[in-house]
Amino acid sequence: MKTAPPGKLRVIACDTFEGPFADELVGDYQNMEDAIAAAKASLSPMVAVYVYDEKGQCCFHDYKPSEI
């Protein structure tokens, strides 16, 4: 799931409250700017977002903790 199609970047959102089985594919993007914008748009409390390249390497990540 982490490996993007050739020439693309994959955005994954993970609900950290629900655990590792709550990963969701946000989408595949042509460039880093669009991928990071989609990742940031997917942020909400207790959600981590990741951008992976076609080799499965993490290129960007962010996390918004809950304000409990």
Secondary structure, DSSP 8 states (H G I E B T S, - for coil): --S--TT-EEEEEEETTT-GGGEEEEEEESSHHHHHHHHHHT--TTEEEEEE-TTS-EEEEEEE----
